[in-house]
Amino acid sequence: MTKFKGYLRKDGSVGIRNNILIIAVDECMDGIARNIALASDDCVVITNHYTCMLGGQEETLNMLMEMSCHPNIYGVVVLAMGCGSIDPEIITDYARSKGRMAFALTSIKEKGTASSIKRGKEYLSEIVNEASKIEASLHSISKLKIGIKCGGSDTSSGMASNPSVGHAVDLLVDQGATCIAGELLELVGCEEELLRRVVNSEVSDKLTRLMSEEEKRWSIGGNTEFMSIGNSVGGLTTIEEKALGSLSKIGTKPIQGVLEFSQQGHERPETNGLYLSDVTMLCGGSAMHFATLGVHIILWTSGGAGFNSQLVPVIRVSGNRELINDDIDIDACGIIEGTHTVKHVGEKIRDEVYEVANGKQTSIESLGYSYATLYQKDVRLEHCMKGMSSCLD
């Protein structure tokens, strides 16, 4: 299968879901946003919890703008209290430029909480009515973007879930899809192998720089926390062991580029194929980073952890028989047990990607969403890393 049924948007992108997004640009509006969302099962809520100030939060604003026109989103309602610096119409104007229905409201102008909820539900009803009219149509697999991420890694990850996802990535890339791996910190120690696979020296230099910077961000007093307690309890004994397991989940294809997030914006794939990115290793934040890049589906490898995102469906793969449960979409235990090959499970993962792209819900798609964390790099730390004279400027 090289086609899937998706929702064509006016900007040429194709969604695999037809949801409505509610954005609270400041945390004071989170309760109002969630009350509005009760009016429709197709709502996704994202709240900016950093601050209502804009200075230094440009990376977050950029993410919110991109999420407002994510392929899986038909329309958006953007909320603000009205006393902060982030104008909700910056987001709605951008969303409309990409062909999305978009409404903005501020609670102060609406004369309070109850009236804001009432107006928000009216806006939501308009979007739901229009969204219901759009029908899915057939599109090339080249329109699909797949994110690659791990969590709750253990010994079984490097032996089963990671290599099987890596094989699926190779198959998907060969068929025209774009696959984007995140969490560069997880690959520290594998630089030599990665640099052999980049397409040119420019990508090589960029990868070296971004991996070095990411390591510095997570270092305190000369120590970097690469592994969680769960990794160690799960049998991973060294950073090298974890990194090699992580390397196996990105397959074997040439690395076309490394996508960077910054205050100036973010980079997107220029062609189809395999990409690395500095999508954060943090779970909720990674889903929002992937969403900013337009990713449709995340392949999540694990010992047995059930991460879930409301905006981007997550296919969870595990090879740990003791921890596997109903959260897991793909059982890769047969690789360790000797009943299945990596190739067999990889093909099963590829087929699952097609089915989810065609509308099949993942095992817990409607349950237990992780918080939509808007993770951004600390502006002051970035200045320090780039040799500024004062970390407080």
ABEGO torsion letter per residue (X at the ends): XABBBBBBBAAGBBBABBBBBBBBABAAAAAAAAAAAAABAABBBBBBAABABABGAAAAAAAAAAAAABAABABBBBBBAGABABBAAAAAAAAAAAGBBBBBBBAAAAGEAAAAAAAAAAAAAAAAAAAAABBBBBBBAAABBBBBBBBGBBAAAAAAAAAAAAAAAAAAAAAGBBBBBBGAAAABGAAAAAAAABABAAAAAAAAAAAAAAAAAABBGGBBBABBAAAAAAGBABAAAAAAAAAAAAEABBBABBBBBBAAEBBBBABBEBBBBABBABAAAAAAAAAAAGBABBBBBBAGBBBBBAABBBBBBBABAAABBAABABBAAAAAAGABBAAAAAAAAAAAAAAAAAGBBBAAAABGBBBBBBBBBBAAAAAAAAGBABAAX
